[in-house]
Amino acid sequence: MGACRYDTHKKAYAYVTRVRDKRLQVLVFKHKNIPEAGIQIPKGTVKEDEDTFSAVIREVQEETGIQRFEVEKLITEDYWENDDGAMHKRYFYKIVCNEMADEWEYNPTGGGEEEGITFQFFWVSSDEEVELIKGHADYLKMVFDE
């Protein structure tokens, strides 16, 4: 690996789950006006003085608007090379919530690149239902196979 460990960006990924009709579902979203952004799961950068557990909570709240949920567990962590060559240390968490809405739109509150954009959220019931963007589905099967 070419990148040094201290250059690594930490990223928190959230597989937000609910059970509907006895089936596990995972929350995904697309950008309302940017179809080429693809289908994604909530995720974001861990701030310098933040632990990954706090980061995943903040990212889910900022990106989805869901305020009440439980971080069930850290599924896994890995190192991943982004398309721009940057190394990411990724932390994938399983989140459990009782969100009742089947779909909704939300304007993320994190600021920065997300300013003024709208995410469209919906649920999937299998890892084969949609094709997530590169890297986002890496552990999705593990969530559905539990």
N, C-alpha and C positions, 0 to 999 in steps of 0.2 A: 504494500500500500504506500502510495507516494505521500499522502497527506499526514501531517503530524497529528498526534492525538489532541494536542491543545488547540489545533485549528478547527476541530470538529464542531459543527453546529448541532445542538441538541434539538430534537423535534418530538413533540408529543402527539400521538395519533389516538383517536377515539373510535372504537367500535361501540356505538351507542345502540343498545338493544332494548327490546320490549318483547313481551309475549302476547300474541293476539290469536285467539282461537287455537290455543295450545301449541302455536308455532312460534319459534323464535324469529324475530325480524331485526334487521340492522338498518340504521338510518344512513341514507346517502343524500347527496345533493348535487345540483348542477347550477351553474351561473345563468341567471335569467336571460341576459343579453349577450353572453359569450359562450355559444355552444361548443366552440373548439376547446374550451377549458376542460371539458369532459365531466364524467361523474366521479365524485370524490367522497371521502369521509372527512369529518371535522379533524383538523390538525393544525399545529402551529409551532412556532419557535419558542423554546424555553428561554425565559429571560435570565440575565446573568446571575441574579441572586435568588433564583426561583428553583424549587425542586420540581421534578417531572410530574409528581402527583398533583401539586398545586397548579402546574401549567396546564395539565389536561382538563382540570375543572374549569379554569379560566377560559380556555379555548372553546370548550363545549358551550359555556354560557354566552361568550361573545359571538360565536358563529351561528348557534342554533336558536338562541333565545330561551332554551329550556333552562330553568333555574334549579329545579329539584330533581336530583338523581343520585345514584350511588356509584362510586368507583369500586367495582367488585374486585378487580385484580389487575396486576401487570401481567399481560399475556407473555410478552417476550421483549427483548431488546436486541438490536443488531447494529451493524455498521453498514452504510449504504452510500454508494457514490452517486451523487446527483448528476444530471445531464451536463451541468456546467463544470463538473469535475470536483465540486465541493464535497467533502465527506460529511455525512450526517450520522449521528448516533440517534437511532430511532427507538422510541419507547411506545409500544402498543398496549393500550389499556382497554379492558372490557368495562363498559358503563351500563348500568341497569336503570331504566326509568319506566314510568307509567304514562308516558305521553299518549294522549288519546287521539290527537289529530292524525289523520292518515297522510295529509300533506299540508304544507304551508310555505309561505314566503317569509324571509327575514332579511333585514339589512344588518350585516355584521357590525358590531360596535367597537371592534378592535382598532379601527383607524388605519392609517398607512395605506397600503395597496387596496384594502377592502373598502375604502371610502366611496360611498355612493353606489355600491353594487348591491344586487339582490340575489340571495341564494334561494333556490326552490328545493325544499326537502320532501323526501318520500321514503318509504320503507321497502326493503327487499326481503324475501323469505328464503333465498338460497344464494350460494356463492356464484351460481351460474346465471342468475336472473339479469344482471347487468354487467357490463365490462367497465370496471373502475380504471382510472388513469394509473399509469406505471407506478408501482410501489404501494398503492393503497390497498390492493387486494391480497398482499403477500401472506397475511395470516387470517384472512376472512374465513377460509375453509375450517380452520381450527375452531373458530367461534361457533360455526354451524354444526360442527361434528361433536361438540361437547356432550 
